[in-house]
Amino acid sequence: MNTTSDTANTAPLMPTAEPSTTSYEVVRFNALKHGILSRYTVLSHESHADYESLVNSLMDEHLPAGATEQHLIEELASVIWRKRRVLQAEGATINKGLKESARSAKTVIPAAAPFEMGLSGENTDIRNLMDLKPAEVAESQQSARHDIDATNKASAILRKGGDRAYDKALRALLPDTREWWQNYVDDEEYPADATGLVAFITQHVTPFVYQQEKESRHHDAIVNQTIGEGLQAYRLEKLSRYETHLDRKFERTLAMLIKLKDLRSSRAA
């Protein structure tokens, strides 16, 4: 009896074809070499290498088939690239506003604590306040109160009068204040006596030390006021509208790309 082996009746197995990426590899860099957008999207001062990396990343993600899908991917890259510029422009606008507000101590500082009398911002550099750390703010507050106590003590001694009132009041002042006073005396703006010291304390020291105390006490409010005025939201309105336009363009382009890929898949099925 003739027998036929199972192997004889079995058709030879054909090797399973791997999904071809040849067409993609061939056209992968076409968008960079031939695309219209890449020629104009990257400005002369910008990095062409960074833009190429962005396009290639999108190519790797979406694996385009054909010139239309490549164009849509480059359109996506163009939108992302321009959105980066929007963020740079926003940062530059904010920095410019902050610089302007930092120069306006006489308006910013009083506005930070509108019900605080005597908070003038006179002779104050806001940039110094902005750099202070919490521990330094606390130290500044303590120093200001110490200065106020010493000034009040000297003023009380001068009001009481008596022998050597001038010398006692001078010793009650802090070293920096005494040095300040000596400069005025050397310039002959005040006489080196009790009358001159009273005038100096009243006209210069007292306003200064109370100003220092109020600025340190309202430090957080001054910082927030400076930043708030520096942001100048009205200047960002056009940038915001442009960013919204780019977002919508990105969404539309991505939707078109996905639709094309789905259509191609359905035809292949």
Wavefront OBJ file of the C-alpha trace (Angstrom):
o trace
v 0.000 0.000 0.000
v 1.368 3.377 -1.034
v 1.602 5.966 1.718
v 2.151 9.613 1.366
v 4.001 11.459 4.079
v 2.431 14.424 5.814
v 5.263 16.558 4.617
v 4.523 15.693 1.016
v 0.938 16.938 1.349
v 1.910 20.080 3.129
v 2.551 23.193 1.050
v 5.897 24.804 1.763
v 5.648 27.690 4.182
v 6.418 31.098 2.675
v 8.474 33.499 4.821
v 6.346 36.131 6.501
v 7.009 39.528 5.017
v 8.146 42.171 7.457
v 6.363 45.539 7.275
v 8.426 47.583 4.917
v 9.843 50.852 6.070
v 11.910 51.310 2.930
v 9.577 53.896 1.482
v 9.704 55.881 4.706
v 13.484 55.650 4.967
v 13.825 56.913 1.403
v 11.672 59.975 1.971
v 12.562 60.577 5.600
v 14.665 63.661 4.969
v 12.756 64.962 1.961
v 10.958 67.547 4.093
v 14.293 68.993 5.089
v 15.829 68.853 1.635
v 12.862 69.891 -0.451
v 10.205 71.297 1.875
v 9.084 74.856 1.262
v 8.386 75.560 4.931
v 11.818 74.607 6.261
v 13.357 77.265 4.058
v 11.462 80.080 5.770
v 10.550 78.760 9.228
v 14.046 78.900 10.707
v 15.418 82.433 10.991
v 19.080 83.211 10.426
v 19.857 83.469 14.154
v 18.021 80.244 15.053
v 19.389 76.708 15.163
v 18.754 74.773 11.958
v 19.968 71.622 13.711
v 17.300 71.968 16.415
v 14.609 72.450 13.787
v 15.802 69.422 11.824
v 15.762 67.366 15.019
v 12.171 68.456 15.660
v 11.056 67.529 12.127
v 12.796 64.163 12.275
v 11.193 63.396 15.652
v 7.768 64.052 14.152
v 8.669 61.954 11.112
v 9.655 59.074 13.382
v 6.412 59.422 15.325
v 4.001 59.578 12.362
v 5.886 57.620 9.656
v 4.507 59.538 6.669
v 3.716 57.919 3.333
v 3.851 60.385 0.495
v 4.526 64.046 0.032
v 1.203 65.234 1.484
v 1.751 63.603 4.853
v 5.333 64.857 4.904
v 4.098 68.372 4.260
v 1.577 68.113 7.101
v 4.304 66.916 9.464
v 6.509 69.828 8.525
v 3.531 72.096 9.091
v 3.269 70.684 12.614
v 6.981 71.354 13.169
v 6.550 74.911 11.904
v 3.741 75.559 14.391
v 5.718 74.122 17.307
v 8.753 76.207 16.296
v 6.726 79.404 16.170
v 5.091 78.639 19.523
v 8.583 78.549 20.986
v 9.092 82.078 19.674
v 5.840 83.170 21.304
v 7.133 81.976 24.690
v 10.427 83.793 24.121
v 8.565 86.972 23.184
v 6.351 86.623 26.254
v 9.372 86.286 28.534
v 11.087 89.271 26.924
v 7.939 91.389 27.293
v 7.573 90.488 30.958
v 11.253 91.166 31.666
v 10.970 94.575 30.015
v 7.928 95.426 32.124
v 9.657 94.279 35.307
v 12.645 96.451 34.506
v 10.374 99.453 34.044
v 8.501 98.834 37.303
v 11.794 98.362 39.185
v 12.695 101.921 38.192
v 9.435 103.315 39.580
v 9.925 103.005 43.327
v 8.100 106.285 44.034
v 4.872 104.900 42.539
v 5.206 101.151 43.105
v 6.127 101.176 46.811
v 3.308 103.494 48.014
v 0.825 101.490 45.899
v 1.929 98.259 47.593
v 0.559 99.473 50.949
v -1.903 102.236 50.032
v -3.059 102.860 53.618
v 0.432 103.090 55.123
v 1.403 106.693 55.812
v 4.960 107.747 54.993
v 5.781 104.908 52.627
v 7.192 107.051 49.845
v 9.798 104.904 48.086
v 12.126 107.900 48.135
v 15.788 106.921 47.573
v 14.895 103.212 47.405
v 16.178 100.785 44.791
v 13.503 98.117 44.398
v 16.069 95.738 42.948
v 17.704 95.521 46.368
v 14.372 94.580 47.941
v 13.663 91.972 45.256
v 16.938 90.168 46.011
v 16.311 89.791 49.735
v 15.794 86.299 51.099
v 13.324 85.659 53.984
v 16.112 85.569 56.565
v 17.492 88.845 55.241
v 14.033 90.448 55.363
v 13.678 89.421 59.012
v 17.141 90.799 59.757
v 16.279 94.068 57.999
v 13.106 94.420 60.080
v 15.029 93.841 63.300
v 17.739 96.304 62.269
v 15.158 98.953 61.390
v 13.423 98.602 64.759
v 16.788 98.828 66.527
v 17.557 102.015 64.579
v 14.163 103.481 65.493
v 14.716 102.705 69.200
v 18.149 104.370 69.147
v 16.809 107.426 67.315
v 13.883 107.791 69.724
v 16.225 107.489 72.707
v 18.518 110.215 71.345
v 15.518 112.458 70.644
v 14.217 111.947 74.192
v 17.617 112.922 75.648
v 17.688 116.098 73.563
v 14.135 117.037 74.545
v 14.982 116.592 78.210
v 18.100 118.737 77.858
v 20.512 119.290 80.699
v 24.269 118.991 80.971
v 26.003 117.094 78.233
v 22.664 116.291 76.511
v 24.354 116.608 73.137
v 27.104 114.095 73.978
v 24.639 111.643 75.553
v 22.287 111.828 72.564
v 25.155 111.326 70.148
v 26.255 108.195 72.017
v 22.685 106.858 71.907
v 22.676 106.907 68.111
v 23.962 103.924 66.158
v 27.497 104.124 64.694
v 26.242 104.502 61.109
v 23.990 107.382 62.139
v 26.813 109.097 64.013
v 28.997 108.808 60.908
v 26.182 110.237 58.829
v 25.886 113.143 61.282
v 29.621 113.790 61.204
v 29.531 114.163 57.424
v 26.913 116.913 57.772
v 28.977 118.627 60.452
v 32.114 118.440 58.307
v 30.209 120.020 55.444
v 29.018 122.728 57.867
v 25.371 122.031 57.123
v 24.584 121.757 60.858
v 26.358 123.105 63.931
v 27.878 120.435 66.183
v 25.529 121.105 69.077
v 22.182 119.987 70.464
v 20.196 122.335 68.216
v 21.913 121.060 65.093
v 21.516 117.416 66.150
v 17.794 117.897 66.775
v 17.358 119.349 63.303
v 19.378 116.509 61.745
v 17.361 113.819 63.510
v 14.053 115.477 62.648
v 14.810 116.199 59.010
v 16.830 113.161 58.021
v 17.179 110.322 60.509
v 13.580 109.877 61.673
v 12.018 109.865 58.161
v 14.738 107.487 56.950
v 14.522 104.898 59.737
v 10.719 104.770 59.648
v 10.819 104.438 55.872
v 13.255 101.527 56.235
v 11.044 99.844 58.824
v 7.918 100.152 56.681
v 9.652 98.893 53.553
v 10.946 95.821 55.381
v 7.557 95.196 57.018
v 5.737 95.436 53.670
v 8.464 93.637 51.717
v 6.216 90.882 50.332
v 3.568 93.373 49.241
v 6.186 95.515 47.481
v 7.581 92.489 45.640
v 4.096 91.423 44.543
v 3.236 94.955 43.445
v 6.446 95.208 41.430
v 5.830 91.894 39.667
v 2.158 92.659 39.117
v 2.861 96.014 37.503
v 5.746 94.534 35.534
v 3.610 91.814 33.962
v 1.469 94.408 32.137
v -1.026 91.852 30.878
v -2.349 94.163 28.173
v 0.990 93.841 26.382
v 0.597 90.055 26.277
v -2.858 90.123 24.707
v -1.635 90.064 21.096
v 0.810 87.282 21.871
v -1.971 85.298 23.514
v -4.195 85.670 20.454
v -1.367 84.587 18.184
v -0.660 81.559 20.390
v -4.334 80.589 20.204
v -4.152 80.860 16.406
v -1.134 78.536 16.371
v -2.889 76.041 18.656
v -5.875 75.874 16.340
v -3.629 75.488 13.318
v -1.800 72.648 15.030
v -5.071 70.888 15.855
v -6.372 71.228 12.293
v -3.115 70.016 10.754
v -2.870 67.040 13.092
v -6.501 66.123 12.400
v -5.825 66.204 8.642
v -2.766 64.001 9.052
v -4.618 61.441 11.162
v -7.496 61.413 8.678
v -5.114 60.724 5.777
v -3.405 57.916 7.678
v -6.769 56.362 8.565
v -7.915 56.613 4.956
v -4.720 54.937 3.765
v -5.153 52.160 6.340
v -8.754 51.500 5.301
v -7.746 51.250 1.638
v -4.959 48.822 2.481
v -7.428 46.656 4.397
l 1 2 3 4 5 6 7 8 9 10 11 12 13 14 15 16 17 18 19 20 21 22 23 24 25 26 27 28 29 30 31 32 33 34 35 36 37 38 39 40 41 42 43 44 45 46 47 48 49 50 51 52 53 54 55 56 57 58 59 60 61 62 63 64 65 66 67 68 69 70 71 72 73 74 75 76 77 78 79 80 81 82 83 84 85 86 87 88 89 90 91 92 93 94 95 96 97 98 99 100 101 102 103 104 105 106 107 108 109 110 111 112 113 114 115 116 117 118 119 120 121 122 123 124 125 126 127 128 129 130 131 132 133 134 135 136 137 138 139 140 141 142 143 144 145 146 147 148 149 150 151 152 153 154 155 156 157 158 159 160 161 162 163 164 165 166 167 168 169 170 171 172 173 174 175 176 177 178 179 180 181 182 183 184 185 186 187 188 189 190 191 192 193 194 195 196 197 198 199 200 201 202 203 204 205 206 207 208 209 210 211 212 213 214 215 216 217 218 219 220 221 222 223 224 225 226 227 228 229 230 231 232 233 234 235 236 237 238 239 240 241 242 243 244 245 246 247 248 249 250 251 252 253 254 255 256 257 258 259 260 261 262 263 264 265 266 267 268 269
